[in-house]
Amino acid sequence: MFWKRCARPRLTPPQGLGEKDIATESSICTGETVIGFREPGTGKLLQAVAVRSFEEICDFYRSYGFDPPARQQR
């Protein structure tokens, strides 16, 4: 038997928000970083997901069908 590999469906960003609205926040106390869509009017982070590495940030972008950002040089 041969099994077909199912492609993951793309997630849908919140209404009216796109790639330009993706932002990260880091906690001062714990250092935990979350990524999500920043609502322009309130500054609230929607659909926030905890991330631990640059690869997880790239996965977040890809899950919504956007190109991931380039790694920044330090």
Backbone as JSON Lines, residues from 0, in Angstrom:
{"i":0,"aa":"M","n":[0.83,-1.18,0.0],"ca":[0.0,0.0,0.0],"c":[0.88,1.25,0.0]}
{"i":1,"aa":"F","n":[0.45,2.19,-0.77],"ca":[1.17,3.45,-0.84],"c":[0.29,4.54,-0.23]}
{"i":2,"aa":"W","n":[0.88,5.32,0.64],"ca":[0.16,6.39,1.31],"c":[0.58,7.72,0.71]}
{"i":3,"aa":"K","n":[-0.39,8.55,0.46],"ca":[-0.1,9.89,-0.02],"c":[0.19,10.79,1.16]}
{"i":4,"aa":"R","n":[1.21,11.58,1.02],"ca":[1.54,12.52,2.07],"c":[0.64,13.75,1.92]}
{"i":5,"aa":"C","n":[-0.05,14.09,2.98],"ca":[-0.98,15.22,2.94],"c":[-0.22,16.51,3.23]}
{"i":6,"aa":"A","n":[-0.47,17.51,2.41],"ca":[0.12,18.82,2.65],"c":[-0.68,19.53,3.73]}
{"i":7,"aa":"R","n":[0.02,20.24,4.6],"ca":[-0.67,20.99,5.65],"c":[-1.4,22.17,5.03]}
{"i":8,"aa":"P","n":[-2.63,22.38,5.45],"ca":[-3.34,23.56,4.93],"c":[-2.73,24.83,5.52]}
{"i":9,"aa":"R","n":[-2.73,25.89,4.73],"ca":[-2.21,27.16,5.22],"c":[-3.18,27.77,6.21]}
{"i":10,"aa":"L","n":[-2.63,28.41,7.21],"ca":[-3.45,29.12,8.18],"c":[-3.86,30.46,7.59]}
{"i":11,"aa":"T","n":[-4.93,31.02,8.1],"ca":[-5.42,32.3,7.62],"c":[-5.12,33.37,8.66]}
{"i":12,"aa":"P","n":[-4.46,34.47,8.26],"ca":[-4.19,35.54,9.21],"c":[-5.49,36.25,9.61]}
{"i":13,"aa":"P","n":[-5.49,36.97,10.72],"ca":[-6.69,37.71,11.11],"c":[-7.12,38.69,10.0]}
{"i":14,"aa":"Q","n":[-8.39,38.96,9.95],"ca":[-8.98,39.83,8.93],"c":[-8.27,41.18,8.86]}
{"i":15,"aa":"G","n":[-7.79,41.55,7.68],"ca":[-7.17,42.85,7.47],"c":[-5.7,42.92,7.85]}
{"i":16,"aa":"L","n":[-5.12,41.83,8.31],"ca":[-3.72,41.83,8.7],"c":[-2.92,40.96,7.75]}
{"i":17,"aa":"G","n":[-1.66,41.32,7.55],"ca":[-0.81,40.59,6.62],"c":[0.6,40.46,7.14]}
{"i":18,"aa":"E","n":[1.51,40.19,6.23],"ca":[2.91,39.95,6.58],"c":[3.54,41.16,7.28]}
{"i":19,"aa":"K","n":[3.16,42.35,6.89],"ca":[3.74,43.56,7.49],"c":[3.32,43.74,8.96]}
{"i":20,"aa":"D","n":[2.29,43.02,9.4],"ca":[1.79,43.16,10.77],"c":[2.35,42.1,11.72]}
{"i":21,"aa":"I","n":[3.25,41.25,11.25],"ca":[3.85,40.23,12.12],"c":[4.88,40.89,13.01]}
{"i":22,"aa":"A","n":[4.81,40.57,14.31],"ca":[5.73,41.16,15.28],"c":[6.09,40.14,16.34]}
{"i":23,"aa":"T","n":[7.23,40.36,16.99],"ca":[7.64,39.51,18.11],"c":[7.7,40.34,19.37]}
{"i":24,"aa":"E","n":[7.47,39.68,20.51],"ca":[7.6,40.32,21.82],"c":[8.39,39.37,22.7]}
{"i":25,"aa":"S","n":[9.26,39.94,23.52],"ca":[10.03,39.15,24.47],"c":[9.74,39.62,25.89]}
{"i":26,"aa":"S","n":[9.61,38.68,26.8],"ca":[9.36,38.99,28.19],"c":[10.64,39.46,28.86]}
{"i":27,"aa":"I","n":[10.54,40.5,29.66],"ca":[11.71,41.0,30.39],"c":[12.09,40.01,31.49]}
{"i":28,"aa":"C","n":[11.1,39.42,32.13],"ca":[11.35,38.53,33.26],"c":[11.88,37.16,32.84]}
{"i":29,"aa":"T","n":[11.19,36.51,31.93],"ca":[11.54,35.13,31.59],"c":[12.33,34.99,30.31]}
{"i":30,"aa":"G","n":[12.31,35.99,29.47],"ca":[13.02,35.93,28.2],"c":[12.25,35.18,27.13]}
{"i":31,"aa":"E","n":[11.03,34.73,27.46],"ca":[10.21,34.01,26.48],"c":[9.82,34.95,25.34]}
{"i":32,"aa":"T","n":[9.89,34.45,24.11],"ca":[9.55,35.22,22.92],"c":[8.3,34.65,22.28]}
{"i":33,"aa":"V","n":[7.37,35.53,21.9],"ca":[6.17,35.13,21.19],"c":[6.1,35.9,19.88]}
{"i":34,"aa":"I","n":[5.49,35.29,18.87],"ca":[5.31,35.93,17.57],"c":[3.83,35.87,17.24]}
{"i":35,"aa":"G","n":[3.35,36.92,16.58],"ca":[1.95,36.97,16.2],"c":[1.69,38.18,15.32]}
{"i":36,"aa":"F","n":[0.42,38.5,15.13],"ca":[0.02,39.64,14.32],"c":[-0.35,40.8,15.24]}
{"i":37,"aa":"R","n":[0.33,41.95,15.06],"ca":[0.05,43.12,15.89],"c":[-1.1,43.91,15.28]}
{"i":38,"aa":"E","n":[-2.16,44.1,16.08],"ca":[-3.33,44.87,15.65],"c":[-2.97,46.35,15.66]}
{"i":39,"aa":"P","n":[-3.1,47.05,14.51],"ca":[-2.65,48.44,14.43],"c":[-3.33,49.39,15.41]}
{"i":40,"aa":"G","n":[-4.61,49.25,15.64],"ca":[-5.33,50.19,16.5],"c":[-5.0,50.06,17.97]}
{"i":41,"aa":"T","n":[-4.89,48.84,18.46],"ca":[-4.7,48.62,19.89],"c":[-3.29,48.18,20.26]}
{"i":42,"aa":"G","n":[-2.52,47.7,19.31],"ca":[-1.18,47.21,19.6],"c":[-1.19,45.82,20.2]}
{"i":43,"aa":"K","n":[-2.34,45.17,20.23],"ca":[-2.51,43.84,20.79],"c":[-1.91,42.79,19.85]}
{"i":44,"aa":"L","n":[-1.3,41.77,20.41],"ca":[-0.7,40.69,19.63],"c":[-1.73,39.57,19.49]}
{"i":45,"aa":"L","n":[-2.16,39.3,18.26],"ca":[-3.18,38.28,17.99],"c":[-2.53,37.0,17.49]}
{"i":46,"aa":"Q","n":[-3.14,35.87,17.79],"ca":[-2.67,34.54,17.37],"c":[-1.21,34.34,17.76]}
{"i":47,"aa":"A","n":[-0.86,34.7,18.97],"ca":[0.52,34.63,19.45],"c":[0.94,33.18,19.7]}
{"i":48,"aa":"V","n":[2.18,32.87,19.31],"ca":[2.76,31.54,19.47],"c":[4.15,31.71,20.07]}
{"i":49,"aa":"A","n":[4.47,30.9,21.07],"ca":[5.8,30.95,21.67],"c":[6.82,30.35,20.71]}
{"i":50,"aa":"V","n":[7.97,31.02,20.58],"ca":[9.05,30.54,19.71],"c":[10.35,30.53,20.51]}
{"i":51,"aa":"R","n":[11.24,29.6,20.14],"ca":[12.51,29.48,20.85],"c":[13.71,29.68,19.95]}
{"i":52,"aa":"S","n":[13.49,29.67,18.62],"ca":[14.62,29.8,17.71],"c":[14.19,30.53,16.44]}
{"i":53,"aa":"F","n":[15.2,30.89,15.66],"ca":[14.92,31.56,14.38],"c":[14.17,30.62,13.44]}
{"i":54,"aa":"E","n":[14.45,29.32,13.54],"ca":[13.77,28.34,12.68],"c":[12.27,28.31,12.97]}
{"i":55,"aa":"E","n":[11.88,28.44,14.23],"ca":[10.45,28.47,14.58],"c":[9.78,29.74,14.07]}
{"i":56,"aa":"I","n":[10.52,30.84,14.02],"ca":[9.99,32.08,13.46],"c":[9.74,31.88,11.97]}
{"i":57,"aa":"C","n":[10.68,31.24,11.27],"ca":[10.51,30.94,9.85],"c":[9.31,30.02,9.63]}
{"i":58,"aa":"D","n":[9.13,29.04,10.5],"ca":[7.98,28.13,10.39],"c":[6.67,28.89,10.54]}
{"i":59,"aa":"F","n":[6.63,29.89,11.43],"ca":[5.43,30.7,11.62],"c":[5.08,31.42,10.31]}
{"i":60,"aa":"Y","n":[6.08,32.05,9.7],"ca":[5.86,32.75,8.43],"c":[5.36,31.79,7.35]}
{"i":61,"aa":"R","n":[6.0,30.63,7.24],"ca":[5.62,29.66,6.2],"c":[4.22,29.11,6.43]}
{"i":62,"aa":"S","n":[3.8,28.95,7.69],"ca":[2.47,28.4,7.97],"c":[1.36,29.31,7.46]}
{"i":63,"aa":"Y","n":[1.66,30.6,7.3],"ca":[0.68,31.54,6.76],"c":[0.93,31.84,5.28]}
{"i":64,"aa":"G","n":[1.92,31.18,4.68],"ca":[2.2,31.35,3.26],"c":[3.07,32.55,2.93]}
{"i":65,"aa":"F","n":[3.78,33.09,3.91],"ca":[4.67,34.23,3.68],"c":[6.11,33.75,3.6]}
{"i":66,"aa":"D","n":[6.97,34.53,2.93],"ca":[8.39,34.22,2.87],"c":[9.03,34.59,4.2]}
{"i":67,"aa":"P","n":[9.84,33.71,4.78],"ca":[10.48,34.02,6.07],"c":[11.51,35.13,5.92]}
{"i":68,"aa":"P","n":[11.78,35.85,7.01],"ca":[12.77,36.91,6.95],"c":[14.18,36.35,6.83]}
{"i":69,"aa":"A","n":[15.09,37.16,6.33],"ca":[16.49,36.76,6.24],"c":[17.11,36.85,7.63]}
{"i":70,"aa":"R","n":[18.03,35.96,7.93],"ca":[18.69,35.99,9.24],"c":[19.54,37.26,9.32]}
{"i":71,"aa":"Q","n":[19.43,37.97,10.44],"ca":[20.15,39.21,10.61],"c":[21.57,38.92,11.1]}
{"i":72,"aa":"Q","n":[22.53,39.68,10.58],"ca":[23.93,39.55,11.01],"c":[24.12,40.33,12.3]}
{"i":73,"aa":"R","n":[24.91,39.77,13.21],"ca":[25.17,40.46,14.47],"c":[26.48,41.14,14.46]}
